[in-house]
Amino acid sequence: MEKKTIDLHEMHGGSAKVAKSQEYMDKATEIAGKGNEVILTGAAPVWMYLKIAHALHGKATTMKYDSPSTGEITIFDHNPW
């Protein structure tokens, strides 16, 4: 299992577009791989975080959110070890 960090601000380049949702989800899935710990970070709209988290459920073993104000927060952990 590897740790993969996905910076959503970097992904959308400063202006997230709902019309590009599938593109963002495909890119996140590519970066995340399968069975890895995924950390979502970066300034992005809530809808983008939710769509990507949903797209990665069942692919990521563990998902975390990280920001300077909160630190890492576990969203889900399906790691049996």
DSSP file (Angstrom, degrees, kcal/mol; ACC not computed):
  #  RESIDUE AA STRUCTURE BP1 BP2  ACC     N-H-->O    O-->H-N    N-H-->O    O-->H-N    TCO  KAPPA ALPHA  PHI   PSI    X-CA   Y-CA   Z-CA
    1    1 A M              0   0    0      0, 0.0     2,-0.3     0, 0.0    35,-0.2   0.000 360.0 360.0 360.0 131.2    0.0    0.0    0.0
    2    2 A E        -     0   0    0      2,-0.0    35,-2.6    33,-0.0     2,-0.6  -0.742 360.0-118.6-109.8 160.2    1.3    3.4   -1.0
    3    3 A K  E     -a   37   0A   0     -2,-0.3     2,-0.5    33,-0.2    35,-0.2  -0.899  31.8-171.9 -98.7 122.6    0.3    6.9    0.2
    4    4 A K  E     -a   38   0A   0     33,-3.2    35,-2.9    -2,-0.6     2,-0.5  -0.968   7.8-157.8-118.7 126.7   -1.0    9.0   -2.7
    5    5 A T  E     -a   39   0A   0     -2,-0.5     2,-0.6    33,-0.2    35,-0.2  -0.902   3.7-165.3-106.1 129.7   -1.8   12.7   -2.3
    6    6 A I  E     -a   40   0A   0     33,-3.1    35,-2.3    -2,-0.5     2,-0.9  -0.956   6.1-157.3-116.7 114.2   -4.2   14.4   -4.7
    7    7 A D  E  >  -a   41   0A   0     -2,-0.6     4,-1.8    33,-0.2    35,-0.2  -0.809   4.2-168.0 -92.3 106.6   -4.2   18.2   -4.7
    8    8 A L  H  > S+     0   0    0     33,-3.1     4,-2.3    -2,-0.9     5,-0.2   0.839  84.7  56.7 -68.1 -33.2   -7.5   19.2   -6.0
    9    9 A H  H  >>S+     0   0    0     32,-0.4     4,-1.5     1,-0.2     5,-0.8   0.927 108.8  47.5 -62.6 -43.0   -6.5   22.8   -6.5
   10   10 A E  H  45S+     0   0    0      1,-0.2    -1,-0.2     2,-0.2    -2,-0.2   0.885 110.2  54.4 -62.1 -38.8   -3.7   21.7   -8.7
   11   11 A M  H  <5S+     0   0    0     -4,-1.8    -2,-0.2     1,-0.2    -1,-0.2   0.904 116.3  34.7 -65.0 -42.6   -6.1   19.4  -10.6
   12   12 A H  H ><5S-     0   0    0     -4,-2.3     3,-1.2     4,-0.0    -1,-0.2   0.564  99.6-133.7 -94.1  -7.5   -8.6   22.2  -11.5
   13   13 A G  T 3<5 -     0   0    0     -4,-1.5    -3,-0.2     1,-0.2    -4,-0.1   0.718  67.9 -50.5  68.3  22.1   -6.1   25.0  -11.9
   14   14 A G  T 3 <S+     0   0    0     -5,-0.8    -1,-0.2    29,-0.2     2,-0.2   0.357 131.5  66.3 101.3  -6.5   -7.9   27.6   -9.9
   15   15 A S    <   -     0   0    0     -3,-1.2     2,-0.1    -6,-0.2    29,-0.0  -0.628  67.4-159.0-150.8  86.2  -11.4   27.3  -11.5
   16   16 A A        -     0   0    0     -2,-0.2     2,-0.5     1,-0.0     3,-0.1  -0.421   8.2-158.3 -69.3 138.3  -13.3   24.1  -11.0
   17   17 A K    >   -     0   0    0     -2,-0.1     3,-1.8     1,-0.1    -2,-0.0  -0.976  18.4-146.7-122.0 126.1  -16.0   23.4  -13.5
   18   18 A V  G >  S+     0   0    0     -2,-0.5     3,-2.1     1,-0.3     4,-0.2   0.870 101.2  64.2 -56.3 -36.6  -18.9   21.0  -12.9
   19   19 A A  G 3  S+     0   0    0      1,-0.3    -1,-0.3     2,-0.1     3,-0.3   0.707 100.4  52.5 -61.6 -19.5  -18.9   20.2  -16.6
   20   20 A K  G <> S+     0   0    0     -3,-1.8     4,-2.3     1,-0.2    -1,-0.3   0.221  74.1 114.3 -99.7  14.2  -15.4   18.7  -16.0
   21   21 A S  H <> S+     0   0    0     -3,-2.1     4,-2.6     1,-0.2     5,-0.2   0.896  76.3  48.9 -51.6 -48.1  -16.4   16.4  -13.1
   22   22 A Q  H  > S+     0   0    0     -3,-0.3     4,-2.7    -4,-0.2    -1,-0.2   0.894 109.5  52.6 -63.7 -38.9  -15.8   13.2  -15.0
   23   23 A E  H  > S+     0   0    0      2,-0.2     4,-2.2     1,-0.2    -1,-0.2   0.920 111.1  47.0 -60.7 -44.4  -12.4   14.4  -16.1
   24   24 A Y  H  X S+     0   0    0     -4,-2.3     4,-2.5     2,-0.2    -2,-0.2   0.913 113.2  48.4 -64.6 -42.7  -11.5   15.2  -12.4
   25   25 A M  H  X S+     0   0    0     -4,-2.6     4,-2.3    -5,-0.2    -2,-0.2   0.902 111.4  49.9 -65.7 -40.6  -12.8   11.8  -11.2
   26   26 A D  H  X S+     0   0    0     -4,-2.7     4,-2.1     2,-0.2    -1,-0.2   0.919 112.3  47.4 -62.7 -43.8  -10.8   10.0  -14.0
   27   27 A K  H  X S+     0   0    0     -4,-2.2     4,-2.4     2,-0.2    -2,-0.2   0.913 112.4  49.4 -64.8 -43.3   -7.6   11.8  -13.1
   28   28 A A  H  X S+     0   0    0     -4,-2.5     4,-2.8     1,-0.2    -1,-0.2   0.900 110.6  50.5 -62.7 -40.8   -8.1   11.2   -9.4
   29   29 A T  H  X S+     0   0    0     -4,-2.3     4,-1.8     2,-0.2    -1,-0.2   0.897 110.4  50.2 -64.0 -40.3   -8.7    7.5  -10.0
   30   30 A E  H  < S+     0   0    0     -4,-2.1    -2,-0.2     2,-0.2    -1,-0.2   0.927 114.3  43.7 -62.9 -46.2   -5.6    7.3  -12.1
   31   31 A I  H  < S+     0   0    0     -4,-2.4    -2,-0.2     1,-0.2    -1,-0.2   0.912 113.3  51.8 -65.7 -43.1   -3.5    8.9   -9.4
   32   32 A A  H  < S-     0   0    0     -4,-2.8     4,-0.2    -5,-0.2    -1,-0.2   0.841  83.8-173.6 -66.4 -35.7   -5.0    6.9   -6.6
   33   33 A G     <  -     0   0    0     -4,-1.8     2,-0.4    -5,-0.2    -1,-0.1  -0.367  40.9 -52.3  67.9-156.9   -4.5    3.5   -8.1
   34   34 A K  S    S+     0   0    0      1,-0.1    26,-0.2    -4,-0.1     3,-0.1  -0.965 113.3   6.3-123.4 135.3   -6.0    0.5   -6.2
   35   35 A G  S    S+     0   0    0     24,-3.7     2,-0.2    -2,-0.4    25,-0.2   0.664  94.1 127.2  77.8  18.0   -5.6   -0.4   -2.6
   36   36 A N        -     0   0    0     23,-0.4    25,-2.0    -4,-0.2    26,-1.1  -0.594  67.2-105.2-104.0 165.3   -3.7    2.7   -1.5
   37   37 A E  E     -ab   3  62A   0    -35,-2.6   -33,-3.2    24,-0.2     2,-0.4  -0.801  41.0-159.9 -84.1 127.3   -4.1    5.3    1.1
   38   38 A V  E     -ab   4  63A   0     24,-3.1    26,-2.8    -2,-0.5     2,-0.5  -0.933  10.5-164.1-116.6 133.1   -5.3    8.5   -0.5
   39   39 A I  E     -ab   5  64A   0    -35,-2.9   -33,-3.1    -2,-0.4     2,-0.4  -0.972   7.4-156.9-116.1 121.5   -5.1   12.0    0.9
   40   40 A L  E     +ab   6  65A   0     24,-3.1    26,-2.2    -2,-0.5     2,-0.3  -0.830  27.9 150.5 -96.0 133.9   -7.2   14.7   -0.7
   41   41 A T  E     +ab   7  66A   0    -35,-2.3   -33,-3.1    -2,-0.4   -32,-0.4  -0.914  15.0  75.5-150.8 173.1   -6.0   18.3   -0.2
   42   42 A G  S    S-     0   0    0     24,-0.5     2,-0.3    -2,-0.3   -34,-0.1   0.136  81.6 -59.7  97.7 150.3   -6.1   21.7   -1.8
   43   43 A A  S    S+     0   0    0    -35,-0.1   -29,-0.2   -36,-0.1    -2,-0.1  -0.492  74.3 135.1 -67.2 122.5   -8.6   24.5   -2.3
   44   44 A A        -     0   0    0     -2,-0.3   -35,-0.1   -29,-0.0   -36,-0.0  -0.974  57.4 -84.8-162.4 157.1  -11.6   23.2   -4.2
   45   45 A P    >>  -     0   0    0      0, 0.0     4,-1.6     0, 0.0     3,-0.7  -0.330  39.7-115.7 -67.9 153.7  -15.4   23.4   -4.0
   46   46 A V  H 3> S+     0   0    0      1,-0.2     4,-2.7     2,-0.2     5,-0.2   0.885 113.8  60.1 -56.7 -41.9  -17.1   20.9   -1.7
   47   47 A W  H 3> S+     0   0    0      1,-0.2     4,-2.5     2,-0.2    -1,-0.2   0.863 103.7  51.8 -57.7 -34.8  -18.9   19.2   -4.7
   48   48 A M  H <> S+     0   0    0     -3,-0.7     4,-2.3     2,-0.2     5,-0.2   0.920 109.7  48.3 -69.0 -43.4  -15.5   18.3   -6.1
   49   49 A Y  H  X S+     0   0    0     -4,-1.6     4,-2.7     1,-0.2    -2,-0.2   0.931 113.9  47.7 -58.7 -45.7  -14.3   16.7   -2.9
   50   50 A L  H  X S+     0   0    0     -4,-2.7     4,-2.3     2,-0.2    -2,-0.2   0.915 111.8  48.1 -65.2 -44.4  -17.6   14.8   -2.6
   51   51 A K  H  X S+     0   0    0     -4,-2.5     4,-2.2    -5,-0.2    -1,-0.2   0.910 115.3  45.0 -64.0 -41.7  -17.5   13.5   -6.2
   52   52 A I  H  X S+     0   0    0     -4,-2.3     4,-1.9     2,-0.2    -2,-0.2   0.907 111.6  51.8 -70.9 -40.9  -13.9   12.4   -6.0
   53   53 A A  H  X S+     0   0    0     -4,-2.7     4,-0.9    -5,-0.2    -2,-0.2   0.918 112.3  47.2 -59.8 -42.0  -14.4   10.7   -2.6
   54   54 A H  H >< S+     0   0    0     -4,-2.3     3,-0.6     1,-0.2    -2,-0.2   0.909 110.1  52.3 -65.5 -41.8  -17.3    8.8   -4.0
   55   55 A A  H 3< S+     0   0    0     -4,-2.2    -1,-0.2     1,-0.2    -2,-0.2   0.824 112.6  45.8 -62.9 -31.3  -15.3    7.8   -7.2
   56   56 A L  H >X S+     0   0    0     -4,-1.9     4,-2.7    -5,-0.1     3,-2.3   0.571  82.2 112.0 -92.3  -9.6  -12.5    6.5   -5.0
   57   57 A H  B << S+d   60   0B   0     -4,-0.9     4,-0.1    -3,-0.6     5,-0.0  -0.488  86.9  21.7 -65.8 128.4  -14.6    4.5   -2.6
   58   58 A G  T 34 S+     0   0    0      2,-0.6    -1,-0.3    -2,-0.3    -2,-0.1   0.229 122.7  61.1  94.8 -13.0  -13.9    0.9   -3.2
   59   59 A K  T <4 S+     0   0    0     -3,-2.3   -24,-3.7     1,-0.1   -23,-0.4   0.734  95.1  60.3-108.5 -42.8  -10.6    1.7   -4.9
   60   60 A A  B  <  -d   57   0B   0     -4,-2.7    -2,-0.6   -26,-0.2   -23,-0.2  -0.674  66.2-153.3 -86.5 141.5   -8.7    3.4   -2.0
   61   61 A T  S    S+     0   0    0    -25,-2.0    17,-3.4    -2,-0.3     2,-0.4   0.888  85.2  13.2 -76.8 -41.4   -8.1    1.4    1.2
   62   62 A T  E     -bC  37  77A   0    -26,-1.1   -24,-3.1    15,-0.2     2,-0.4  -0.993  68.7-162.1-135.3 140.2   -8.0    4.6    3.3
   63   63 A M  E     +bC  38  76A   0     13,-2.7    12,-3.1    -2,-0.4    13,-1.5  -0.991  11.7 178.6-126.4 134.2   -9.1    8.1    2.5
   64   64 A K  E     -bC  39  74A   0    -26,-2.8   -24,-3.1    -2,-0.4     2,-0.4  -0.923  20.6-142.4-128.9 155.4   -8.0   11.2    4.4
   65   65 A Y  E     -bC  40  73A   0      8,-2.7     8,-2.8    -2,-0.3     2,-0.4  -0.937  21.4-170.1-111.7 139.7   -8.6   14.9    4.1
   66   66 A D  E     +bC  41  72A   0    -26,-2.2   -24,-0.5    -2,-0.4     6,-0.2  -0.993  15.6 152.1-137.0 131.1   -5.7   17.3    4.9
   67   67 A S  E >>  - C   0  71A   0      4,-0.7     4,-3.1    -2,-0.4     3,-0.6  -0.973  52.5-110.3-146.8 158.9   -5.7   21.1    5.3
   68   68 A P  T 34 S+     0   0    0      0, 0.0     4,-0.1     0, 0.0    -1,-0.1   0.828 117.6  49.4 -59.3 -31.6   -3.5   23.5    7.2
   69   69 A S  T 34 S+     0   0    0      1,-0.1    -3,-0.0     2,-0.1     0, 0.0   0.742 126.0  22.3 -82.4 -22.0   -6.4   24.3    9.6
   70   70 A T  T <4 S-     0   0    0     -3,-0.6    -1,-0.1     1,-0.2     2,-0.1   0.691  87.5-147.1-113.7 -25.5   -7.4   20.7   10.4
   71   71 A G  E  <  -C   67   0A   0     -4,-3.1    -4,-0.7     2,-0.1     2,-0.3  -0.406  61.2 -19.2  73.9-167.1   -4.4   18.5    9.7
   72   72 A E  E     -C   66   0A   0     -6,-0.2     2,-0.4    -2,-0.1    -6,-0.2  -0.552  63.8-174.3 -77.3 132.2   -5.2   14.9    8.5
   73   73 A I  E     -C   65   0A   0     -8,-2.8    -8,-2.7    -2,-0.3     2,-0.4  -0.996  24.0-127.7-124.8 126.3   -8.8   13.7    9.1
   74   74 A T  E     -C   64   0A   0     -2,-0.4   -10,-0.3   -10,-0.2     3,-0.1  -0.611  23.7-179.5 -76.0 126.0   -9.7   10.1    8.2
   75   75 A I  E    S-     0   0A   0    -12,-3.1     2,-0.3    -2,-0.4   -11,-0.2   0.858  72.1 -13.2 -89.8 -46.7  -12.8    9.9    6.0
   76   76 A F  E     -C   63   0A   0    -13,-1.5   -13,-2.7     0, 0.0    -1,-0.4  -0.983  54.3-163.8-152.4 154.0  -12.8    6.1    5.8
   77   77 A D  E     +C   62   0A   0     -2,-0.3   -15,-0.2   -15,-0.2   -16,-0.1  -0.877  17.4 163.0-141.6 104.3  -10.4    3.3    6.6
   78   78 A H        +     0   0    0    -17,-3.4   -16,-0.2    -2,-0.4    -1,-0.1   0.092  33.5 130.6-107.0  19.7  -11.1   -0.1    5.1
   79   79 A N        -     0   0    0    -18,-0.2    -2,-0.0     1,-0.2   -18,-0.0  -0.648  47.3-156.4 -76.5 117.5   -7.6   -1.4    5.8
   80   80 A P              0   0    0      0, 0.0    -1,-0.2     0, 0.0    -3,-0.0   0.571 360.0 360.0 -74.0  -5.9   -8.1   -4.8    7.5
   81   81 A W              0   0    0      0, 0.0    -2,-0.1     0, 0.0    -3,-0.0   0.439 360.0 360.0-102.3 360.0   -4.6   -4.6    9.1
